[in-house]
Amino acid sequence: MTPPPPDRPTPAAGCRIGPETLAAYLDHLDAADRSGAVALARGLLADGFSVADVLVDLVAVAQREVGRRWLTGSWSVAQEHAATHVSEQVVDALGATVGPPRRGHVVMACVEGEWHALAARIVTEVVRAAGWRVTFLGASVPARHLVSYLHQTGPDAVLLSCVQPNRLVRAARMVEASRAAGVPVLAGGPGFGPDGRWATAIGAAGWGASARDAVALLERPLSAAHTGSPPPPPPPDDAYVAVLHRRRELVGLALAAVDPPQESAEEVAAGIAHLVDALIAAVRVDDDRLLRDFVGWQEEALTSRGGRALLDEVLGTLERALTEHPRVVARLRAAREAAPDGRSG
């Protein structure tokens, strides 16, 4: 059955780029039309829009719509990848128009395990357009590689991108390593929670929702931003370490419980691992909302592919495996019951 045509997204409030332009850009992405997308973006620059306007209010907004279409099954993985590649080329084309740096040096990195790098590339070019020298380290940067680079180059700040909250524990390691190297971290992306509430919980000096926010944060005295941020609070109890150490075991138990067919086993295993990571992150920052919201997202993804019962079975298996940690079980049960058609048992 062919999915219904996707809805047209609405530009963000206050955006000067109208819905017709956004719709035209999405049509170029749908057709994997690189030349058309680049020409549209360059035309906006010629009309007086800034690099930040085009990247934040057009490319970033369109990418969120691309993600929604993939999540709901309107677009295949191949369509999502093709559209993202076109937007990456648009970012490159606009980045080529930026002049030489006149300010300090910052490093842009994605959290280890995070392969969605387009948002970070948008931040990179917007910050470059504001006059900074930016070194983009790419997707999925291990903490040890980041800290080695910081010691070698001594930048003014690290900009850290995290799209998914299940990567928050790895983000915490990167923040800790950067702080130990004496470099403040400015966090960005939805992975740090609504309004960035989990960024300071893991020791970041600040958080921004967009590339424009990153520029504004860099306008502050960076040394003050670093010294003024207290060390992150410790986990509320020893359950965090216990669940973290049992990660592989928990994924194996849940995978055995659902016993997916061979053709989907790898995808299901990856989804279970993401869910366990979200549980660990929720324990780390002591916030049930992180797990509830992530389970809601997983529910939408699985339901669109016909697998609603699978999520319930995974959560139930984790509950039974972690009975010695009542607070963790309570988090799992709350997330299970909050999901549509949630069942407790």
Helices and strands as residue ranges (DSSP letters): H 19-30, H 34-46, H 51-54, I 55-59, H 60-71, H 77-95, E 105-110, H 118-129, E 133-136, H 143-153, E 157-161, G 165-167, H 168-180, E 185-188, G 190-192, G 194-196, G 200-202, E 206-208, H 211-218, H 222-227, H 239-245, H 247-258, G 262-264, H 265-285, H 288-303, H 308-321, H 326-338
